[in-house]
């Protein structure tokens, strides 16, 4: 049996021999924390029915994971750098598995929300540890390839999460989407101890706890605001969170500028390459998470696919991510990061623009091209950006570098769901109201005010209202027409309302995709301006330095490390 790895990787004078096995463990750990969110979108309907969740409860079941995940990453990444990156990974997997077990056993909305929050804390330890261990383990000449594989795994998890959850839900309850994490986490822990080398910073300086705490305050408050405001209204809690986020960010920047060894040197953002890479990551995940949010709903509620069928139909996106990642490994050294990243962002904009053609008559074939183009775009753009962000940090701050990259991902994803989700909800509500008024004017079913208000809450609620309308029409007509004709009339009216709901949601998807395309298109221009041009004069074997000290974009990317 292989013995546990105890020798720190920085004490070796040659590349670590088990580094590709270690990468497999890191990618497996990444896989489950990304799937924890994407799989829940498929399990949510069963969970809602079983636990009687309100729309507010369901929203917080999903987002209770995101708040601690995003808020704690920077601080926990710095802790991992100082004490043990592998220790942070193992502890994170243990916490994540514990939260998963709790989530499967509880029987209330509050219990599931608390369990998801615990899982988010575990994910905040795991995510930066995977990138920091990757960068510490691989020599610079191989690091770009390793990061490409890491990025492709993240893209795979986005599409595979619904597939795994859908397969489990065929024969098991929603709790299985939690329990599946446990054996995977156990495998990750064993693999981490056996093949992932020990790694930590080479200094023993005191941690910047004040800066870390301020980062928790402003990031956590910002994420909370993005959840609370668009979904539940701009009440005192949302406004208070916005104020806390703004004040916390200002204090964080001022403190970090004055601290001799800050948890994050914010001066890095003055460098165009570093700022452009982070902006590209945030914008891309804004588009991806936003689009994923409404595409999975459209496939299930409008096209009528089961959770498993929905997961299967998202697989072209995962395959395209791998193709795009392979292309970026070939193209970036030849064309430069600026070309591949902006090309990928243009591709993402095109994918969203294609979705503006969606209507009530659209079939799955109309979604296939956008999914493939979006997957290719993810693969092309994200690996070079992650590589550049990690390359900005020295060996003793790799955990912080991973946390910065991952915080950009989470902020972008939260913005995508908040902004595009809000646009979707508003457009759906407006278009359904118009459709109901038009139907009533032409002799169709007239929805009572309370029924229309319920139907406007979500497409799932709208379809439930359609069924209820059909039942009420049938019951009212039965004494006059007889049971058979009344039943037929009820089905007809229910179908009319359901068609209006599906049509309104399809139109809302098209409208939201247009907004997303405009946002990503404008962002593409900004990123193209920020990213530096590729210099012709390069020295072989130089790693990318995306930080303030960078003077050129080299052939391969990597952190400034011992090798």
N, C-alpha and C positions, 0 to 999 in steps of 0.2 A: 504494500500500500504506500502511495507517495507520502512523504513527510511534509508537515506544514512549512511554509516559507517564512523564515524568520530573519534572513539577512536583508537589511535595507538596500533598495535598488541603487541608491546613490553611492554605496560603498563598493560596487562592482566596477571593474575597469573594461568591461565589454558588454554588448547588448544582452539583456536578460533572455535566456534561452526559451523560457516558457511564455514569452510575451503574447503570442497569438492565442494560447489557451486562456491567458489572463484577459485578453480582449473579449473572448467569448463570454466570460463571467460578467464583465462590465456591461456588455450589450444585453445579456439576460436580465441584469438588474435594472437597466434602463427600460427594457421592454415592459416589465410589470408595472412600473410607476406611470408610464404613459398610458398603458392599457387600462389602468384603474379609472381613468376619466372617460376614455372613449367607449369602453364596454358598458359603463353605467347608462349611457344614453339609450342603449338597447334594453337594458334591464329595468329602466325607469317605469314603463307602463305596468309591469307586473308588481313592482314594489309599491306603486301608487295604489293599485287595487287592493293589495294585501294589507297594507298598513293604513289605508284611508288618508293618504297624504293630500294636503291642500297644495295649490300651485306654489305657495310660499315655502311650504315644507320641502317640496321637491327641489325647488331652486337651491335651498340651503343644503340639502343632501348632496347636491352636485358641487356646490361652491365651498362648503366647509373644508374640503380637501385643498382648494386653491389658496385660501387666505394664509394658513401657516406655511404651506409649501413655498409660496413666493416670498413671504415676509422673512422667513428664517434662513433662506439659502446663503445669503452673504455672510452672516455671522457664523453659521455652522461650517461654511466652507473655510473660513479663517481658523476656526477651532480645529478642523481636520488638518489643515496645514501645520499647525503648531504641535499637535499631539500625535495624530496618526490618521492618515487618509484611509488606510485599510480598516482601521478601527471604526472610523465614521461610517464606512460602507457596511460593515457587519452589524453595527449597532442600529443603523438605519433599517436594514433588512429585518432585524428582530422586531423593532417598533412597528414597522409596516405589517409584518405578519400578525403581530398581536392585535393591531387595529382591524385587520381583515377578519380574524376570528371573532372579535367582538361584534363587528358589523353583521356577521352571519347569524349570530345568536340573539341579538336584541329584537324586540318586537314593538318598538315605538319609533316615531319620527325623531324624537330627541336622542334616543340611543344611537340610531344610524348616523345622525349628524355628528355626534361626539366621536363615534368610531371613525368616520371619514376624516375628522380633524386630526385624530391620532395618526392615521395613515399619511396625512399631509406632512406631519412633523417628520415621520420616517423618510418620506420622499425628499424632504429638504436636506437630509443628511446624505441620501444616496446619490442624488443627481450631481452635485458638484464633485463628489468623490469619484464618480465614474470618469469624468473628464480629467481631473487632476491626476489620477492614477494612470490613465492612458498617456498623458503628456509626460509623466515622470518615467514611465516604463519603456516607451519607444524612443529610439534615436531619431534625430531630426529628419533623416532621409526617409524614414518610414512613417513618420507621424501624420503626414497629410493623408496617406492611405488609411491609417487606423481611424482617423477622425471621419473620413468618408464612410467607412463601415459603420461607425457609431451613429452618424447622421442618418444613414439609410435605415438603421434599426429603429430610430425614432419615427421615420416615415412609415415603416412597416407596422409599428405598433398602432398608429392612428387608424389604419385600415383593418388590422387583424383583431383589434379589441372587439368591435361589433360582431365579427365572425365567431370568435371564441364564446362570447356571451350568448349569441344566438344559438350556437350548438348546445350549450349547457341548458338553455331555457327550453329546448325541445323536450327534455325529460326531467328537468329539475327546476326548483324554484329560484327566485332572484338571489337567494343567499349563496347559491353556487358561484355567482360572479365575484363574491368576496373570498370564498374558500379556495378557489383555484389559485389565489395568490400564495397560499401557505406552502404547498410543496415547491413552488418555483422559488420562493424566498429561501426555503431550506436548502435547495440545491445551490442557490447563489452564495449562501453562507459557507457551505462546505467547499465550494469552488474557490471562494475568496481566501480561505485559510490554506488551501492546498497549492494554488497556482498564482495568486495575486501577491506580488512582493510587498513587503513593508515599505512605507514611504512617509516622510514628513519633511518639514522645512529644516534647513540647516542652521537655524538660529534659535535662540531661546528668549527673544524679546517679549516683553509683556504685551498681551493682546489689547487692542484698542476697543475696550468694552463699551465705552460711551458711544463711539462711532457705530459699533455693531448694534447697540440698542436703538440709536436714532434711525438706523436703516430699517430695523424691524417696525418702528413706529410709522415711518413715512410710506414704506412699501405696503405694509399691512393696511394702513388707513386708505391708501389709494385703491387697492384691490377691493376693500369693503365698499368704498364709494361707488366703484364701477359696477358692483353687484346690486347694492341697495338702491341707488338712484334710478337707473333705467328700468329696473324690474318692479320696484315697490313704491316709487315716488320720491321726490326730493323733500323728504321730511327732515326733522331735526337731526336724526341719526346720520342721514346721508350728507347733509350740509356740515355737520360736525366732523365727519370723517374727511370731507374735502378740506376743511380748515386745518385739521391735524396733519393731513398729508402735505399741504403747502408749507406749514410752519416747520414740520419735521424735516422736509427736504432742505429748506433754507439752513436750518441749524446743522444738519448733516454736512452740507457742503462747507459751511464756515468752519465747523469743527475739523473736518478732514483736511482742509487747507492749512490749518494751524498746527495739526498734530505731527510730531516728528516721524512717526511710523503709523500712518493711518490704515484702517482696515481696507480702504479703497482709495487710491490716489486719484481723485477726481480730475486732476490735470490731464489724465489720459484722454478725456473726452474732448480736449482741445485739439487733439490730433485727428485729422480728417479721416484717415483710414480706420482708426478704432471707432470713431463716432459713426462713420458710414456703415461699418459692419454690424454694429449693434442696432442701428436704425433699420437696416435691411432685415435682420432676424425678427425684430419686433413687428415690422410691417407684414412680413410673410406669414407669421403666425396669426396676426390679426385676420388676414384673409383666409388662411387655412382653417382655423378654429371656427370663424364665423360661417364659412361655407359648409363645413362639416356639420355645424349645428342645425342648419336648415335642410341640408341634403338628406340626412338620415331621416328626418321627419317626413320629407316629401316621398321618399321611397316607401316608408311604412304606411303613412296615412293617406297619401294621394294615390300612389300606385298599388298599395295593398300588399306589399311584400311582408313576409314574416321576419322576425329578428334575424334568423339564420340566413334567409334569402338576402336580406339587406347587407349583412356582413360579406356574403359571397360577392355581391355586386359592387362592393367597395374595393375588392382585391386588385382591379386594374390600376388603381391609384398606387398601391403598394409596389406592384411590379414596375410601374413607371418610375417610382422613386429610385429603385435600384439601378435602372437604366440611366437615369439622370446622374446618379452618383458616379457610375462608371465613366460617363462622359466627362464629368468635371475633373476626374483624376487624369484624363487624357488631355483635356483642353486647357485647364488652368495653367500648367507649366508652360504651355506654348503661347497662349493668348493673354494671360494675366487674369488676376482676380476681378478687376473692374469689368471686363468683357463678360465673363461667365456669370457673375452675380447679376449684372443689369440684364443680360439675356434671360436669365431665369425669372427675374421680376417682370420683364415684359411678357414672358410666357404665362406667369400667374395672372397678369392683367387680362391677357387674351382668354384664359380659361373662364374667368369671371364674366367677361364680356359675352362669351358663348352662352352662359347661363341666363343672360337677359332674354333669350329667345324661348324660355320655358313658358308653357301655357297649360291649360287643363287637358289638352290633347297630347301632350308630350309623353313619350314612352321612355323606357330605360335607355334605348339606343341614343336618345338625344342627350343623355348625361355621360355617355361613354367617352366621347372626345374631350369634354371639359375635364373629366377625371384623369385621363391620361396626360393631357397637357399640364394639369396642375401637379401631378406626380413628377413629371420630368422637370418642371420648374423648381420644385422643392429640392430634388437631387442636385440640380445644377447650382443653386444659390447657397444653400445652407452650409455645405462642407467648407467652402472657401471662407465664409464669414466666421464660422466657429474656429477654423484654423487661425485666422487673423486675430481674433479676440484672445485665444490662448497664447498666441505668439507675442502678445503685448506684455505678458507677465513673466517675471523671472521664476527660477525654480522654487523659491520659497513661498510663492504666492499662487501656485497653480490651482489650489482649491478656491481661492477668491476669483481667479480667472474663470473657472468653470461656473461659479455662482453668478458672475456678471452675465455670461452667455445665457445661462438658464433663467435668470431673472428677466432678461430681455424676451425670452420665449414666453414666460408666464404673463408678463405685462402685455405683450402683444396678443396672446390668446385671450386674456381677460377683456382687453379692449375690443377684440373681435366679437366675442359673445355679447358684450354689453352694448356696443354701438350697433353692430349689424343685427343683433337680436332685438334691440329696441326699434330699429327701422323696420324689421320684419313684422313685429307685433303691431306697430302703428299702421303699416300698409295693409296688413291682413284685416285688422279691425275696420279700417275705412272702406276697403273694397267689399267686405262682407256686408257692411251696412248699406252700401250702394246696391249690391246684388239683391238684398232683402227688399229694399224699397222698390226696385225695378220689378221684382217678381210679384209683389203685392199689387203694383199698378197694372199688371197684365193678368190679373186673376189667379196668380199662383198662391202658395201658402203664405200666410201672414204670420210672422213670428211675434209673439208678445214681447214687450220691452225687456222683461227679465230673462226670457229665453235667448233673445238676441245678445244681450249683455254677456250671458254665460258662454254662448257660442263664440263671441269675439275674444274670449280669454286665450284660446289656443285652438289649433286645428283638431286636436283630440277631443276637446270639449265640444267643438262644433259638430263633430260626427256623432257624439253622444246625444246632443240636442236633436239631431236629425232623427235618430231612432225614437226618442221620446215624442217628437212631433207626430211621427207615424203612428205610434200607439194611441195617442190622444185622438187623432183623426179617425182611426179605425173604431175606437170606442164610441165616439160621438155619432158616427154614421151607421153603426150596427142596427139600432132600432128602426131606421128608415129603409136601409138597403139590404139588410140581411148580413150574416157574418162573412160570407165569402166575398161579396162585393166590397164590404167595409174593409176587409183585410187587404184586398187589392188596392183600394183607394189609399189606405194608410201606407202601403209600401211605395206607392207612386209619390205621395207627398214627402215621405222620408227620403226617397231618392232625389227628389228635386232640391230639398234642403242640403243633402250631402253633396250634390253636384255644385251647389252654390258655394259651400264651404271649400271644396277642393279647388274650384276655380279661383276663389279669392286667395287661397294660399299659394297657388301656382303663380298668380299675378304678383303676389307679394315677394315670392322668391325671385322673380325676374327683376322687380324694382330694387330689392336689396342687393342683388348681384351687380346692378348698375352702380349703386352707391359704392360697393366694395371695389369695383373696377376703377372708379374715379379715384378713390383713396389710394389704392395700390399704384395706379398710374402716376399720380402726383408724387407719391413716395419714391417711385422708380427714378424720376427726374432728380429728386433731392439726393438719392444715394449715388447716382451717376456723377453728380457734381462733387460730392464729398470724397468718393473713393479716388485715391491717387492713380495717376497713369503708370503704366508699367515702364520701367526704365530699361533701356537696351543694354547698358553696361551692368553685368551681373557677375558675381563670383560663384563658381560651382560650389554646391554644398552649403550655401548660406541659408539660414532659416528666416522665415517671415518675422519681422518686427513691426507689429501694428501700433506700437506705443509711440510716445512723443519723440523717442530717440531714433525712430526709423527714418531712413533716407532713401530707401528704394523698395520695390516689391520684387523679391527674389523668386527663383525657380520653384523652390519647395518651401513649405511653411512649417513652422514649429516654434516652440518656446526657446528662449535664451537659456540653455541648460548646460549641464556638465559635459555633454557629449558634443 
